Structure formats: structure tokens, C-alpha cells
Amino acid sequence: MDRTRVPCGIRFAQRHAGDGTALPARSAAEEVHGITIPSQIAQRRRRHWGVPHNSLRGPRVYSRAAGRYIADFEGSWCTVKPPPFQYHAPRTVDEAVELLDRYSDSAKVLAGGQSMVPLLNLRLANVEHLIDLNTIDGLTYISNDQDHALTIGATARQRAVEQSSAVTDRLAILQDALSYVGHMQIRNRGTVVGSICHADPAAEMPALWLAVGGEATIVATSGKRKIDADSFFASYFTTSVQPNELVTEVTFNVANSATGHSINEVARRHGDFALAGVVAQVTLDDDRKAISDARIALFGVAGTPVRAGSAERLLKGRAADDEAWAAAADAVDGDISPTSDVHASEEYRRQVARVLTQRSLREAAERAAGQPQRGGSR
């Protein structure tokens, strides 16, 4: 069977059941997405949606392991929510970049699918070619080999990263940030690199990467290049990665023991995208009293995650006290450009950003000084 034109039900059966077998549909009723429905209902569906007479008929896929029918399709395609696309399952990175080079603007990459699949189902995205990275071995790694960096492969799941001992020991801020990302079901499938590449301005992963610093490894048929976090994000949901390029890994810089961190956000419900959020990292001097370095990134308050450069410069060399945090919060106001929408006004987002900046800096400094930590805002 041609792997580039496999019906979604068959692919699901092959991957998750392992023994999927196509069986003929019953004549007395019709199978629609694994549910047997009477012919009269199917006819009403056809009249309402304008579906061809035979699009709801066809063979079904039976899983002996599951003891039930798990998919049905008609001909070479099944009736699904997303627009039609051609599915590709490369086995190597070289194959993937060759496909990207061939199809370029008409292709998209699938890693965890927690953003891409809903966009396709809602038809907010329309792609002709979908390239699945999950069939490529060797991209799920969490590497702790470098002295001052932690490297995460393109298909490493967020939940695996969250539970990694290497992350706990060396980059606990990543673990803290992941606890804000959706719910466990989302993190079981979503990927850290995919979230960064999706570049949602209200998401936690892009802002975290920007706050701690690091670089992405980008591969194309022409070769390999690296780009740092400060140069990665271009605009709303847009990065500097070209259509024919693939991000294979992302590195996160690991700070020294005199550095503390904090992430805080305000959302309507836990798991929702943030109305505003702040990631802060503070490094104290040898006496643990003055600030030798500070990094601040905000999300949900501009078209991309934002580094608060003016606030960072203001903090260097100052005493780690409430006066410094208040001054930094005032400086942050000039670095952000929030907008009003149905969820919150511009004024509200600015006020939340100021409050969370003070809170995050204070908590980061307390952690750097070895003081007990308080919980963040959700």
C-alpha cells in the first residue's frame, strides 16, 4: 500500500491495532466512523451535507486486539473533517527535508499534532502535503551531554520532558513551565519543539526558551544551520524557519547554581492560553545580594514572546529588593504591545504584566538565594 495515500482509518488501525483487517460493510446498516447507523439516518446525513451516496459506505477495519471495528472508509479516502491532503511518513530526516524541499509552501510538518490537527479540522489551515515526523527514529531524545545546555529532539513529548530527571536536575524552570501547558492528555502527545515552532504568542514554551536562551538546529537539503532564540520569532505564528527547512532539535541554556527562576501567568482556567505571563531568571553575585544578570520574557502581550531588554539592563548591578522589582515592572510596560480582545483589554494585560513581573523577579531571586519558594499564579 502506498504510504503517501493511506486512508486515515487504515493508518490508525496499522499503527494502534497492529492487526487491522478490512472487512465488508453490512448491508442492513452503514458504518460511520466506527458507529453503525440505520440507512435512513445515513440518507438524511447525505441530503443535509450533500455527501455522495457511496461516501458513507465501504469496508470497515476490524481490530482483533480491540475486539471491535475501529475505522471505516470508502475507496481510497475516508470522509473526514480536515480538507484533503496527502500524507507522507518519511523514515529519515533526509527523506523529510527532501519532501519539504519538493513541496515547500504546500507542505506542513506534523510532530505532536496538538495545534496542527485542530487547525486542519476547523479548516483554519489548508495543506496539500502533511509530513509526519513520528515515523523517524531517533528524534525523541532529551540529551544532557553538554555542560551548559540541554538538548531536546523534535518529537520528544512534553510529558516525557516534564518527567525527565535531567530536566529536574538541570533545568527545573522547563518542568515548571510545562505544568502550565494544557492538560496531561495534551502533554502526552504535544512536543516541546513543536510548540516553539508553532510560535503562539500566548504559549509558554516559546517564552521560556527566549528567557533562558538557546538555539535551534535547522536542516535543509542545502545543509544545516543554527539560529538563536532571540532571532527565531518573526511575527504572529511566524518564525525565521523557511518552508523547506526542518527544526530537528532545540537546546536550552543551563544557568549556574546562583541563578533562580520563576514563571507566572494569568488564564481564565488552568490549561487555557495565558492572558499574560512572565518568565524570569535572576542570577545573583557571590554574596547573593546584588543582581549580576537578569532575563525576562513575557507572553500573551505582543505578537511574539518578548524579551524585556530595558528592564534587564536596569536590574544589573542593583540590589535584589522590592524597589528593583517595581522599577523593572515599570520598564516592562514600554517593551510590550498588548491588544484588546474578547478575553481581556489592553489595559488589563499591561497591569497583569507589571504585577507578574514583580512577582516572578522576587520569586526568582528568592530561589537564587536559597529561600523557600511560593507557588506561581495560574
N, C-alpha and C positions, 0 to 999 in steps of 0.2 A: 504493500500500500504506500502510495506517495506521501511522505511525511509532511509535505508542504500543503497538501489539500486534504486534511483529515477532518471529518465532522467532529464537532465539539464533543458529542456524546461518546463517540468511539475513542477519542483521545482520553476522556475522563475514565472510560472503562479500562483502557490499556494501562493507564498509569496507576489507578487506585484499586482496581479489582484484580488485574493481572490475568484473569481467565475469561474476559468478556467474550461472549459468543452472540453473534447476530441471529435472531430468530424471527420468523414471520409474525406480522401483527395479526391480532384476532380479527375475524370478520364481523362479529357481533358488536364490537365496540372499537374505539380508537385510542391509541396511546399518545398522550401529550405530555412531554417532559416527565415521564415515569408514572403518570396518573391515567388510569383507564377511565374514559368518559363515554357516555352514550353517544350514538351517532347524531341524535337530534341536537345535542349541545354543540357538537363539533360543527354542525351545519350552521348554527346561529353564530358561532365564532367566525366562520368563513364570511358570512354575509356582513357581519359588523366590521371586521377588519379588512375585508377584501382579499382574504387569503385564498390562493388557488385551491381547487377541490382536493388535490392529492398531497398538499404540503403537510397535512397533519397525519398522513398515513405512511406506513413504511415499516421496515424491520425494526425490532427492538433489541437492546443489548441486555443480556441476562448475566448476572454475576452469581456463580455457584457459591462463592465465598459469602456473599451478602445474602443469598437465598432469595433474590428478587430482581426484577427488571430495573436497571439503573439509568438507561438512556434510550431515546428513540430518535430516528432521523429518516429523512426521505431522500432517496437518490444519493448525491454526493454532498449535500448540505442539509443542515437542520435549520428550522425556523428559530431564530434567537433574537435577543434584544439589540445587540450592537449591530452597526452596519457591516456588510460583508467585508471580510479581509482574508488575506492569505497567511496561513500560519507556517512559521519556519522554526525548526528545532535544531539549531547547529550543535555540533558535538565539541567544537573547539572555539577558542577566542578568534583564531584566524578566520574560521568559517563565518563567525558573527560579523566581523568587520568587513569581510568581503560582501556579505549581504547588505550591510549598511552602505557600503560604497556603491553597490549596484542600484539600490532603490532610494537612497538618500532621503529627500524630503518626504517621500511617501511611506517611510518605514518608522516604526517606533519599537523601543526595546521594552520587554516585559521582565521584571525581576520578581517583586512580590505581588504586584498587581493590585495593591490596595488603593491606589489612586487611578491607575490607568483603566482598570476594568470598570469601575463606576462611571468614569468619563465616557467610555465606549457605550455602556449600557444606557446612559442618559443621552447619548449621541451628541455630547459636547465635544467629542473628539472623533475624527473620521480618518482612519489609517487604512492603507491598502495592504500593508505588509506588517505583521506582528512577529518580532524576533524574540523567542523565549530563551532567556539565559539559563533557565533551570536545568536544561539538558547538558550544560557544560560542567564537567567535573573540575574541582579544584578552585572554585571561587567562593566557597563558604568559610574561608579561614578567618581566624582572629589571631594575628601574629604579634607576639611580644618580643621579637628578636632585637629590635633597635633600642638603643639606650634611652633616647629621648622621644620616642614616638611609638604609637600603637597603630597597627595597620589592619584594616577590615576589608575583606573581599566583597565583590559586587553583590553576591547572593547570600551573604551572612544574614540570617534572620535577626530581627530586633530582639526577640525574646532570647535567642542564643547569646547575643551580645550582652543583654541585661543580666544573664545568669553566669557570664564568664568570670572565672576567678582572676584572669589577667586584667579585666576591666575593673573589678572590685579593688584590686591591689594598686593599680597604676593610674586609673582614670575614672574615679568614682563619680565625677560630675556627669559622665556619659550615662552611667547607671541611673543616677537621679533624674536626668532629663528623660530617659526612656520611660520612666514611670508615669510621665505625663502624656505619652503618646497613645491616643486611642484607648483601647482595652486589650486584654490579653489575647483575644481572638485575632485582633488586628496585628499585634506584635508577633504572633506565631507565624504569620505569612509575610508581613512587611519587612523590608530591608533598610538598613541604615543608609547605604549608598543610594538606594532608590529614592529615599526621602530627600536626601541632599540634592540629587539631580532633578527631582521634581520642582524644587525651588519655590515651594509655597511660602509666601512671606509671613504667614502666621504659624508655621510649623516650628517645632523645637530643634530638630536635628540641624538644619542649616545655620541657625543662630548659634547653637552650641559649637559647631565646627568653626564658625567665624570667631567665636570668643576665645577658644583655646589655640586656634591656629593649626595649620597643617597644609597638606597638598593632595591633589588628586592625580592619579596616573591615568592618562588618556591614550588609547591605542587606535590607530587607523592603519589602512593599508600602506600608507606612506611612512609609517614609523610610530614611535612612542614619544610623548611629551608629558611634562608635569606642569601643573598650574596651582598656585597657592590659593588659599581660601579667600583672601582679600580681593582677588581678581576673578573669582569664579562666577559670581552672581551679577547678571546684567540688568534684569527688569522683572516684572511680574512673570513668574513661572518660566523664566528665561535665563539660561546660563551661557557661558562662553564656549561650551562644548558644541562642535559643529555637527550637522546632521549625519555625517559619515564617520563620526568618532564614537568610541565606546569607553566609558569610565570603568576600569577593571578593579580599582581599589582606591581607598581614601585613607590617608594617615592623619592621626590626631597627635598633636604635640603633647608631651607629658611634662608637667611642671615639676619643680623641685619640692622638697618637703616643707619649705617655708611658704608655700602657696595654698591658699584656701579658695573655695568656690561656693557658688550658690546659684540656684535657678528658681525663679518665682514667676508665676503667671496668674492672670485672672481670666476665667472662662465661665460661661453660664452653667455648664455641667462638666464634671470630670470626664475627660476624653474628647471634649469639643476642642476645636481650634481656639487659640487664645485671642481674646480681645486686645490684650497687650501682655508682653512678657519680657523678662530681663535675665540674661546670663552674665554673671560677674565672676572674675577671677582676680584675686588680690595676693600679691607677694610682698611680704614684709622683710625688713632688713634683719641683720643678725641679732639685734636687740628685741626684735618683734614689736617695735613701737611705731616705726615710720614705714611709709609705703614706698617700696623700691620699684614696683611695677603694678599696673592695673590694666585689665582688659574687660571691656563691657560691650555686649551685643544685645540689641533689642529686636523683638519680633512682633508682628501684628501692628506696627506703627509706620510702615512705609511700604513701597513696592518690592523691597528686598529686605532681608535681615540687615541691620545697620550697626556698624561699629561706632561707638560714641567716642570719637577721637579727641574732641575738645575736653570732655570730662576725664579721659585717661591722662592727658597731658597735665591737667590741673591737679590731679591727685599725686603725681610722682614727687617724692620728697616730703610730702605733708605728713603730719601726724595722723594716725588712724583713729579718728574720733568723729563724733556726730557732726561737727562743723564741716569736716571734709566731705562727709556723705551728702549733706544738704547742698553744699556748693556744687558737687558733681551732679546732683539731681537737677539743679537749675541749668547747668551747662548742657545736659542731655536734651533739654527742650529745643535747643537750636539744631540738634542733629537729626531730629525725626520729622516726618511729614505725614502724620496720620490723616485719614479721611473719615467722613461721617457715613454711616450706612444704617441699615435697619437694626443692627445689633448694638451699636454704640456711636456716640457723637465724637467729633474730633477733640472737643474739649475734655470729654471723659477719658479718652485714650491718653491724652497728654498728662492728665492728672494721675492716672494709674501708672504711667511710665515713670513719672517722678517719684511716686511713693515706692514702687517696686525697685527702683534704682537704689534708693537709700537702704531699703531692707536687704537687698541682695549684697550690696557692698559691706554692710555691717555684718551679715552672716558669714560672708567670705573671709573677712578679716578675723572674726572670732575663730573660725576653723583654722586659719593660718597660725593663730596664736595658741591653738590647742585648747580653746574654751569649748564648753558644751554647745551643741547645735540645737537650734529650734527648727520646727517644721516650716516648709515653704507654703505659699499661698496657691490654692487651686481654684 
